[in-house]
């Protein structure tokens, strides 16, 4: 006869007999999760995000036979999460999970047609201007530093080009504005047709009266008095005496729609008071001229997790609506003139939902501008005495009635002083911000990752957050496209790419990795240091790449001495700035304390287009990014600002991804599903001010003796984008842009 212990031994292990279905419920509804198991005598435990759930006011845990049920009444936003049922019998257990999303509204409070992108693009491409004197519609973007003005232009240009573009240098987050001059940007489609509207980007507003763009400058731009390439001076706005002052602006010089670009993810619902006061002053003046105004609210995915997971939930999000209402109250802009958008940032391929939001916002701004110029008779100048413009209902299917603007606020009076002459960006010995480090830093820096242990922060995400093709065909196609690249500028010998960054980041190793791909075997042309310390590169070296029997590839890479902390070691930032301008001759030997100057033997006083740098690439090591010296970061900021002043595109190559994340060390294809890699790239974006979609993680050839397909895919993806940026830069300089790749 069997005892109870023997009978227990024969019982089957706990097992789920059905799945728990993911749920999407409306706020206030009941959450019901149900699953069947194989036995009715199991110990059951329910958790939400690894926190144990127990019966309570809204929670009811129930079991009927082999059916387990979890009920949560009156669903709330905080009920969003991952729910797990764990069944246990003795030493055996099993778990099963499902995701619950709570819609914050029971219906979409604004309707948008998500599948009409092509129709909207065609309407914008074929638009007829309502005033024959208008050569184009001019849209001016303004707002706080880091809100995403430049990124909006990049994103809209990307939509019409059919691929992610980075034609406008953009700061990734707040701080100081990277836009220093008044720039005008045409939008062209992939057939090289110019669209009937242009954008003006302007220096950002800051929270001190003597920093950022002066409101008077924005007002001058609105009125058409500001000429292209005017350089902003925060404490001295444009005046009639300046050479950049246009005393007789034509209709096409004036702004036809003013767009305030504001971030959704600011910590407080009350935006910065000084910036808001400045924006109110600008809005009042635009209102006096009857110029239509809208708001583009960026970074919506960072405000609301619901929207981050699914952009199509944007108009059922309470957080999004509340933030829009806060800007409505602060700026006096009607709700149906406020458009939430997500710019291209970390993505390198187009996304239909992102395009839908951007096109919806763009279409309304353009239609407002076209309505406005249509109200102006031939030769009429906008003035505060004209009758107010009547806006049509915004395009698309927004259902609210257009609201009247709030009463005008009192004009903000700013005291200004005559500024000293502006100096070009250079590095001074006092520019550094000190140093970071200490015993704790050294301990962490020298610690090695245990590849057998993957903590929660290094777990993989459900899907790739940047799409990547890892197959052989994609790898070979990228290599072929780079080999067949044709330059469109007759007098250009090659594109020049300059690598710079801290000592030991992997600049020389990246050159070797690129050369290895095109030579079909691992090579080591550039000497590399085995770790951080003193730079191995002492001279300014140009590296061409042999293209089989067809000579050299149409791009070269320059390696440079590494940046170090202090003022007596590493390359001087002014030497890098001279290299950007083409003044540094090949094989110049660097002197950390005495940068190259006019009259030196290695100084090139008359650089050609081929001598100048066409893309600046910052190379940083992912495994030491957190410990990068403040002094080095300050130097990199000075160099980046100088490159921005020259309109040179910039990118970041982040090396040693395998050392930063155990998940990626085990499988390189996990790069874009790794939480850690995404976090490190965002940290890099914040530290250096480079947008996420200009940051490329790679693994250089180091220990390997044979080529690796996954390593090549990462390197070629980075290189192809960098070459794109460089070629686009020289084409824009020469006014000749077409597809740089061989067709047919």
C-alpha positions in Angstrom: 0.0 0.0 0.0 1.4 3.5 -1.0 2.0 6.0 1.6 1.2 9.8 1.1 4.9 10.5 0.5 5.0 7.9 -2.3 1.8 9.1 -3.8 3.2 12.7 -3.8 6.3 11.4 -5.6 4.0 10.2 -8.5 2.2 13.5 -8.8 3.0 15.4 -12.1 5.0 18.6 -12.0 3.1 21.9 -12.0 2.2 22.9 -15.5 0.1 25.6 -17.2 -2.5 24.3 -19.6 -3.3 27.6 -21.2 -1.8 31.1 -21.8 -2.5 34.3 -19.9 -3.7 36.8 -22.5 -2.2 40.3 -22.7 -4.9 42.9 -21.9 -5.6 46.5 -23.1 -8.3 47.9 -20.8 -9.9 51.3 -20.4 -9.5 53.3 -17.2 -12.2 52.3 -14.7 -12.8 48.8 -16.3 -12.1 45.5 -14.6 -8.8 43.7 -15.2 -9.4 39.9 -15.5 -6.5 37.5 -15.9 -7.3 33.8 -16.2 -5.3 30.7 -16.7 -5.7 26.9 -16.4 -3.2 24.6 -14.7 -2.9 20.8 -14.5 -3.6 20.3 -10.8 -6.0 21.9 -8.2 -3.6 21.5 -5.2 -0.8 23.8 -6.2 0.5 26.8 -4.3 -0.4 29.9 -6.3 1.3 33.3 -6.2 0.4 36.4 -8.3 2.9 39.2 -8.8 2.9 42.6 -10.6 6.4 43.7 -11.7 7.9 41.2 -9.2 5.8 42.6 -6.3 3.5 40.1 -4.6 -0.3 40.8 -4.9 -2.8 40.0 -2.2 -6.5 40.2 -1.8 -7.7 43.7 -1.0 -10.1 46.5 -1.8 -9.6 46.2 -5.6 -7.8 42.9 -5.9 -9.5 39.5 -5.8 -7.4 36.3 -6.3 -9.5 33.3 -6.9 -9.2 29.6 -7.8 -12.0 27.3 -9.0 -10.7 23.8 -9.6 -7.8 24.1 -12.0 -8.7 27.6 -13.1 -6.8 30.5 -11.6 -8.2 34.1 -11.8 -7.0 37.5 -10.9 -9.5 40.4 -10.8 -8.6 44.1 -10.3 -11.6 46.4 -10.3 -11.6 50.1 -11.4 -8.4 49.9 -13.5 -6.0 52.8 -13.0 -2.8 54.0 -14.7 -0.7 52.4 -11.9 -2.1 49.0 -12.8 0.0 49.1 -16.0 2.6 46.4 -15.8 3.8 42.8 -16.1 1.6 40.3 -14.2 3.0 36.8 -13.4 1.3 33.7 -12.0 3.7 31.3 -10.3 2.6 27.7 -9.4 4.6 25.6 -7.0 4.6 22.0 -5.7 7.4 21.1 -3.4 10.7 21.9 -5.2 9.0 22.3 -8.6 7.5 25.5 -9.9 6.4 27.2 -13.2 5.6 30.8 -14.1 3.6 32.5 -16.8 3.3 36.2 -17.5 1.1 38.7 -19.4 1.2 42.5 -19.9 -1.7 44.8 -18.9 -2.0 48.3 -20.5 -4.6 50.7 -19.1 -5.9 53.3 -21.6 -6.1 56.6 -19.7 -9.2 57.7 -21.7 -12.0 55.5 -22.8 -11.9 57.1 -26.3 -9.5 59.0 -28.5 -10.1 62.7 -27.8 -8.5 63.7 -31.1 -8.7 61.7 -34.3 -5.8 61.3 -36.7 -5.7 59.2 -39.9 -2.7 57.0 -39.3 -2.7 55.4 -42.8 -2.8 58.5 -45.0 0.9 59.6 -45.0 1.3 59.2 -48.8 -1.8 61.4 -49.4 -0.6 64.1 -47.1 2.9 64.1 -48.7 1.4 64.4 -52.2 -0.9 67.3 -51.1 2.1 69.2 -49.6 4.2 68.5 -52.7 1.6 69.7 -55.1 0.3 72.7 -53.0 -0.5 75.9 -54.9 0.4 79.1 -53.0 -2.5 81.5 -52.6 -0.5 84.6 -53.2 1.5 84.9 -56.5 4.0 87.2 -54.8 5.0 84.5 -52.4 7.9 82.5 -53.6 7.5 80.1 -50.7 5.9 79.8 -47.3 8.3 80.6 -44.5 7.9 78.8 -41.2 10.0 79.9 -38.2 10.7 77.5 -35.4 11.6 78.9 -31.9 11.5 77.7 -28.4 13.8 76.7 -25.5 17.2 75.2 -26.0 17.0 71.4 -26.5 13.3 71.3 -27.4 14.0 69.8 -30.8 13.8 72.6 -33.3 16.6 71.3 -35.5 15.4 67.7 -35.1 12.0 68.7 -36.4 13.6 69.9 -39.6 15.7 66.8 -39.9 12.6 64.6 -39.3 10.4 66.3 -41.9 13.3 66.2 -44.4 13.7 62.5 -43.7 10.0 61.9 -44.4 10.2 63.5 -47.9 13.6 61.9 -48.6 12.4 58.5 -47.8 15.2 57.8 -45.3 16.5 59.2 -42.0 18.5 62.4 -42.7 20.6 64.6 -40.5 21.1 67.7 -42.5 20.7 70.1 -39.5 23.0 69.8 -36.5 20.9 69.3 -33.4 21.6 69.4 -29.7 20.2 66.3 -28.0 19.1 67.8 -24.8 19.1 71.1 -22.9 22.1 73.2 -22.0 23.3 75.9 -24.5 22.0 76.3 -28.0 24.1 74.7 -30.8 22.3 76.9 -33.4 24.3 80.1 -33.6 23.2 81.6 -36.9 19.9 82.3 -38.6 19.6 79.4 -41.0 17.1 78.7 -43.8 16.3 75.1 -44.9 14.6 74.0 -48.0 12.8 70.7 -48.0 13.3 68.5 -51.1 11.8 65.1 -51.9 13.6 62.1 -53.1 13.1 63.3 -56.7 15.0 66.5 -55.8 11.9 68.6 -56.1 11.8 71.6 -53.8 8.7 71.8 -51.7 6.8 75.1 -51.5 7.7 75.8 -47.9 11.0 76.5 -46.0 12.0 76.4 -42.4 14.1 78.9 -40.4 16.0 77.6 -37.4 17.0 80.0 -34.7 19.1 80.0 -31.5 17.2 78.6 -28.5 15.7 80.6 -25.7 17.3 80.3 -22.3 16.3 80.9 -18.7 18.4 84.0 -18.2 17.8 87.4 -19.8 21.4 87.6 -21.1 21.6 84.0 -22.5 20.1 82.4 -25.6 18.5 84.3 -28.5 17.2 87.7 -27.7 13.4 88.0 -28.2 14.1 91.1 -30.3 16.0 89.0 -32.8 13.0 86.6 -33.2 10.8 89.6 -33.8 13.2 90.9 -36.4 13.1 87.5 -38.1 9.3 87.4 -38.0 9.2 90.8 -39.8 11.7 89.7 -42.4 14.5 92.0 -41.3 17.0 89.3 -40.6 19.3 88.1 -43.4 20.5 84.5 -43.7 23.5 83.6 -41.7 23.1 86.4 -39.2 25.0 85.4 -36.0 23.1 85.9 -32.8 24.3 87.9 -29.8 22.2 87.2 -26.7 22.7 90.6 -25.2 22.6 92.7 -28.4 19.8 92.1 -30.9 19.9 93.0 -34.6 19.5 96.7 -35.3 19.0 98.9 -38.4 22.8 99.7 -38.4 23.8 96.1 -38.8 24.9 94.8 -42.2 22.6 91.7 -41.6 19.5 94.0 -41.3 17.1 93.8 -44.3 15.5 97.2 -44.4 13.0 96.3 -47.2 11.8 92.8 -46.7 9.7 91.2 -49.4 6.7 89.0 -48.7 8.9 85.9 -49.0 11.3 87.3 -46.5 8.7 87.5 -43.8 7.5 84.7 -41.6 4.1 83.2 -42.5 3.7 80.8 -39.5 5.4 80.9 -36.1 5.9 77.5 -34.5 6.8 77.3 -30.8 8.7 74.0 -30.2 8.4 72.8 -26.6 9.4 69.6 -24.9 6.8 67.3 -23.3 9.1 65.7 -20.8 10.1 68.7 -18.7 9.9 67.7 -15.0 7.3 70.3 -14.1 3.9 71.1 -15.6 4.9 74.8 -15.2 7.5 75.6 -17.9 10.5 77.9 -17.0 9.1 81.3 -16.1 11.8 83.4 -17.9 11.5 81.4 -21.1 7.7 81.5 -21.0 7.8 85.3 -20.6 10.1 85.6 -23.6 7.8 83.4 -25.6 4.7 85.4 -24.5 6.4 88.6 -25.8 7.2 87.0 -29.1 3.7 85.7 -29.4 2.2 89.1 -28.7 4.2 90.7 -31.5 3.3 87.9 -33.9 -0.4 88.3 -33.0 -0.1 92.1 -33.7 1.0 91.1 -37.2 -1.9 88.5 -37.5 0.7 85.8 -38.1 -0.7 82.3 -37.3 0.9 80.4 -34.5 1.1 76.7 -33.5 2.9 74.6 -31.0 4.9 71.4 -31.8 5.2 69.5 -28.6 8.2 67.1 -28.9 9.5 64.1 -26.9 6.1 62.7 -26.2 7.4 59.2 -25.8 9.5 60.3 -22.8 6.5 61.8 -21.0 4.1 58.8 -21.2 5.0 55.1 -21.1 1.7 54.3 -22.9 2.7 56.4 -25.8 6.3 55.1 -25.8 4.9 51.6 -26.3 2.4 52.6 -28.9 2.3 56.1 -30.6 -1.3 55.4 -31.7 -2.3 55.8 -28.1 -1.2 59.4 -28.0 -4.7 60.8 -28.1 -6.0 58.6 -25.4 -3.2 59.6 -22.9 -4.1 61.7 -20.0 -0.5 62.8 -19.5 -0.2 64.1 -23.1 -3.5 66.0 -22.8 -2.5 67.5 -19.4 0.8 68.7 -20.8 -0.8 70.2 -23.9 -3.2 72.0 -21.6 -0.3 73.4 -19.5 1.3 74.9 -22.6 -2.1 76.2 -23.7 -2.4 78.1 -20.4 1.2 79.2 -20.4 1.4 80.4 -24.0 -2.2 81.2 -24.9 -2.2 78.9 -27.9 -5.5 77.0 -28.5 -5.5 73.3 -28.0 -6.3 72.6 -31.6 -3.1 74.5 -32.6 -0.9 72.2 -30.4 0.5 69.1 -32.0 2.3 66.4 -30.1 5.1 64.8 -32.2 8.1 62.5 -31.9 11.2 63.4 -33.8 13.6 61.0 -35.2 16.3 60.6 -32.6 17.6 57.1 -32.0 15.9 55.6 -35.1 17.8 55.1 -38.4 14.8 53.9 -40.4 11.5 55.6 -41.0 8.5 54.8 -38.8 4.9 55.2 -40.1 3.4 56.4 -36.9 6.1 59.0 -36.2 5.6 60.2 -39.8 1.8 60.4 -39.3 2.2 62.7 -36.3 4.8 64.9 -38.0 2.8 65.2 -41.2 -0.4 66.0 -39.3 1.5 68.9 -37.5 3.2 70.0 -40.7 0.1 70.0 -42.8 -1.7 72.3 -40.4 1.2 74.7 -40.0 1.6 74.9 -43.8 -2.1 75.4 -44.4 -2.2 78.2 -41.8 0.7 79.8 -43.5 -0.9 79.5 -46.9 -4.2 80.9 -45.6 -2.3 83.9 -44.1 -0.4 84.8 -47.3 -3.7 84.5 -49.2 -5.2 87.3 -47.1 -2.4 89.7 -48.1 -3.1 91.6 -51.2 -0.3 92.4 -53.7 2.2 94.7 -52.1 0.6 94.6 -48.6 2.9 94.5 -45.6 1.6 92.8 -42.5 0.7 95.3 -39.8 -1.2 95.4 -36.5 -3.9 97.4 -38.2 -5.0 94.8 -40.6 -8.1 92.7 -40.0 -7.4 89.5 -38.1 -6.8 86.4 -40.1 -9.6 83.8 -39.9 -8.1 80.3 -39.7 -9.8 77.4 -41.4 -10.4 74.3 -39.3 -7.1 72.5 -39.0 -6.5 69.9 -41.7 -7.0 66.3 -40.9 -9.9 65.4 -38.7 -9.5 67.3 -35.5 -12.9 68.0 -34.1 -12.6 70.8 -31.7 -13.7 74.4 -32.6 -10.8 76.8 -33.1 -10.5 78.8 -29.9 -9.8 82.5 -29.7 -6.4 83.4 -28.4 -6.1 84.5 -24.8 -5.8 88.2 -24.1 -2.4 89.6 -24.9 0.1 89.8 -22.0 2.1 92.8 -21.1 5.3 93.3 -23.1 8.5 92.1 -21.5 11.1 94.8 -21.3 14.7 93.5 -21.4 17.7 95.7 -20.5 20.6 95.2 -23.0 24.2 96.3 -23.0 26.6 96.7 -25.9 28.4 93.3 -26.2 32.1 92.8 -26.9 33.1 91.4 -30.2 32.3 87.7 -30.6 35.3 85.5 -30.7 35.6 82.2 -32.6 35.4 78.9 -30.7 38.8 78.0 -29.3 40.0 76.1 -26.3 41.4 78.1 -23.3 43.3 76.5 -20.4 40.4 77.4 -18.1 37.7 75.8 -20.2 37.8 72.5 -18.4 35.4 71.7 -15.7 37.7 69.8 -13.3 38.1 66.1 -13.0 36.1 63.1 -11.9 37.3 60.0 -10.4 38.7 58.8 -7.1 39.0 55.4 -5.5 35.5 54.3 -6.2 35.9 55.3 -9.9 39.1 53.4 -10.1 37.5 50.3 -8.5 34.6 50.4 -11.0 36.8 51.1 -13.9 39.1 48.1 -13.2 36.2 45.7 -12.4 35.5 43.1 -15.0 32.0 41.9 -15.9 31.1 38.4 -15.1 29.6 37.2 -18.4 27.7 34.4 -16.7 25.5 36.9 -14.8 23.1 39.2 -16.5 21.4 41.7 -14.1 17.9 43.0 -14.7 19.2 46.3 -16.2 21.0 44.2 -18.9 18.0 42.1 -19.8 16.9 42.2 -23.4 13.8 44.2 -24.6 11.0 42.5 -26.5 11.9 44.0 -29.8 14.8 45.8 -31.4 14.6 49.5 -30.7 16.7 50.2 -33.8 16.1 48.0 -36.8 19.2 46.2 -38.0 19.8 43.7 -40.8 22.4 41.1 -39.8 22.2 38.8 -42.8 25.0 38.2 -45.2 23.1 39.9 -48.1 22.7 43.1 -46.1 26.3 43.1 -45.1 27.5 42.6 -48.7 25.1 45.2 -50.0 26.4 47.9 -47.7 30.0 47.1 -48.7 29.1 47.2 -52.4 27.3 50.5 -52.0 30.3 52.1 -50.4 32.6 50.6 -53.0 30.4 52.0 -55.8 30.0 55.4 -54.2 30.4 58.2 -56.8 31.2 61.8 -55.8 29.1 64.5 -57.4 31.6 67.3 -57.0 34.1 67.3 -59.9 36.9 69.0 -58.1 36.6 66.9 -54.9 39.3 64.2 -54.6 37.6 62.4 -51.7 35.5 62.8 -48.6 37.5 63.4 -45.5 36.4 62.0 -42.1 38.2 63.0 -39.0 38.2 60.8 -35.9 38.8 62.3 -32.5 38.2 61.4 -28.9 39.8 60.3 -25.6 43.0 58.3 -25.5 42.3 54.5 -25.8 38.8 54.9 -27.2 39.5 52.9 -30.3 40.1 55.5 -33.1 43.0 53.6 -34.7 41.2 50.3 -34.2 38.1 51.6 -36.0 40.3 52.5 -39.0 41.8 49.0 -38.9 38.3 47.4 -38.8 37.1 49.4 -41.8 40.2 48.5 -43.7 39.8 44.9 -42.8 36.3 44.8 -44.3 37.5 46.2 -47.7 40.6 44.0 -47.8 38.7 40.9 -47.0 40.9 40.0 -44.0 41.8 41.4 -40.6 44.5 44.1 -41.0 46.3 46.4 -38.6 47.5 49.4 -40.6 47.1 51.9 -37.8 49.1 51.3 -34.7 46.9 51.2 -31.6 47.4 51.5 -27.9 46.4 48.4 -25.9 44.5 50.5 -23.3 44.0 54.0 -21.9 47.0 56.1 -20.9 49.2 58.0 -23.3 48.1 58.4 -26.9 49.9 56.1 -29.4 49.0 58.4 -32.3 51.5 61.3 -32.4 51.0 62.6 -36.0 48.1 63.7 -38.2 47.7 60.7 -40.4 45.5 60.2 -43.5 44.3 56.7 -44.3 43.0 55.9 -47.8 41.3 52.5 -48.5 42.2 50.4 -51.5 39.2 49.4 -53.6 40.4 46.2 -55.2 41.9 46.9 -58.6 39.9 50.2 -58.9 42.3 52.5 -57.1 41.0 53.9 -53.8 37.6 54.4 -52.2 36.3 57.9 -52.5 36.7 58.7 -48.8 39.7 58.9 -46.4 39.8 58.8 -42.6 42.2 61.0 -40.5 43.5 59.8 -37.2 44.6 62.2 -34.6 46.3 62.2 -31.2 43.9 61.5 -28.3 42.4 64.0 -25.9 43.6 63.9 -22.3 42.8 65.7 -19.1 44.9 68.8 -18.3 46.6 71.3 -20.5 50.0 69.6 -21.1 48.9 66.1 -22.4 47.1 64.9 -25.5 46.1 66.8 -28.6 45.3 70.5 -28.2 41.6 71.2 -29.1 42.8 74.1 -31.4 44.8 71.6 -33.5 41.6 69.6 -34.1 39.8 72.8 -35.1 42.6 73.6 -37.5 42.3 70.1 -38.9 38.6 70.7 -39.5 39.4 73.8 -41.6 42.1 71.9 -43.6 45.0 73.8 -42.2 46.9 70.8 -40.8 49.3 69.0 -43.3 49.6 65.3 -43.3 52.2 63.9 -40.9 52.2 67.0 -38.7 53.6 66.0 -35.3 51.4 67.3 -32.5 52.7 69.4 -29.6 50.1 69.3 -26.7 51.2 72.7 -25.3 51.8 74.6 -28.6 49.0 74.2 -31.2 49.7 74.7 -34.9 49.5 78.4 -36.0 49.8 80.5 -39.2 53.5 80.6 -40.4 54.4 77.1 -39.0 55.9 74.7 -41.6 53.0 72.3 -41.3 50.3 75.0 -41.6 48.3 74.9 -44.8 47.2 78.5 -45.4 45.1 77.8 -48.5 43.2 74.5 -48.0 41.1 73.1 -50.8 37.7 71.5 -50.4 39.5 68.1 -50.3 41.7 69.2 -47.5 38.9 70.2 -45.2 37.0 67.8 -43.0 33.5 66.8 -44.2 32.4 64.8 -41.1 33.6 64.9 -37.5 33.4 61.6 -35.7 33.8 61.4 -31.9 35.0 57.9 -30.9 34.3 57.0 -27.3 34.6 53.7 -25.4 31.3 52.4 -24.1 32.8 50.6 -21.2 34.5 53.8 -19.8 32.0 56.4 -20.9 30.6 56.9 -17.4 34.1 57.7 -16.1 35.2 60.1 -18.9 37.0 63.1 -17.4 35.0 66.3 -17.3 38.0 68.1 -18.7 38.0 65.8 -21.8 34.2 66.3 -22.3 34.7 70.1 -22.1 37.3 69.9 -24.8 35.0 67.8 -27.0 32.3 70.4 -26.5 34.6 73.1 -27.7 35.5 71.1 -30.8 31.9 70.2 -31.5 30.8 73.8 -31.3 33.5 74.8 -33.7 32.4 72.1 -36.1 28.8 73.3 -35.7 29.8 76.8 -36.6 31.3 75.4 -39.9 28.1 73.3 -40.5 30.2 70.1 -40.4 28.0 67.1 -39.7 29.0 65.0 -36.6 28.5 61.5 -35.5 29.7 59.3 -32.6 31.1 55.8 -32.8 30.8 53.9 -29.5 33.3 51.1 -29.3 33.6 48.0 -27.1 29.9 47.2 -26.9 30.8 43.7 -25.9 32.5 45.0 -22.7 29.6 47.2 -21.8 26.9 44.4 -21.7 27.2 40.7 -21.0 24.1 40.0 -23.1 25.9 41.6 -26.2 29.1 39.8 -25.3 27.3 36.5 -25.7 25.5 37.5 -28.9 26.4 40.7 -30.9 22.9 40.6 -32.5 21.4 41.6 -29.1 23.0 45.1 -29.5 19.7 46.8 -30.3 17.6 44.8 -27.8 19.9 45.5 -24.9 18.6 47.9 -22.3 22.2 48.6 -21.2 23.4 49.6 -24.7 20.4 51.9 -25.1 21.1 53.5 -21.7 24.8 54.0 -22.5 23.9 55.5 -25.9 21.5 57.9 -24.2 24.2 58.8 -21.6 26.6 59.5 -24.5 23.9 61.7 -26.2 23.4 63.7 -23.0 27.1 64.1 -22.3 28.2 65.1 -25.9 25.0 66.7 -27.2 24.8 64.4 -30.3 21.4 63.0 -31.3 20.8 59.3 -30.7 20.4 58.6 -34.4 24.0 59.9 -35.0 25.4 57.4 -32.4 26.6 54.0 -33.7 27.8 51.2 -31.4 30.5 49.0 -32.9 32.9 46.2 -31.9 36.4 46.7 -33.4 38.6 43.9 -34.5 40.9 43.2 -31.5 41.4 39.6 -30.6 40.0 38.2 -33.9 42.0 36.8 -36.8 39.1 36.2 -39.1 36.3 38.5 -40.3 33.0 38.3 -38.4 29.7 39.0 -40.1 28.0 40.7 -37.1 31.0 42.9 -36.3 31.1 43.9 -40.0 27.3 44.8 -40.0 27.7 47.2 -37.1 30.9 48.8 -38.6 29.4 49.1 -42.1 26.1 50.6 -40.7 28.1 53.3 -38.9 30.4 53.9 -41.9 27.6 54.2 -44.4 25.8 56.8 -42.4 29.0 58.8 -41.7 29.8 58.8 -45.5 26.2 59.9 -46.2 26.6 62.8 -43.8 29.9 63.8 -45.3 28.7 63.6 -48.9 25.5 65.5 -48.1 27.6 68.2 -46.5 29.8 68.8 -49.6 26.9 68.6 -51.9 25.0 71.3 -49.9 28.2 73.4 -50.0 28.2 73.2 -53.7 24.4 73.3 -54.2 24.4 69.9 -55.9 22.5 67.2 -54.2 21.5 63.9 -55.8 21.8 60.2 -54.8 25.5 59.5 -54.2 25.2 55.8 -54.9 25.5 54.1 -58.3 22.1 53.3 -59.8 21.4 50.5 -62.1 
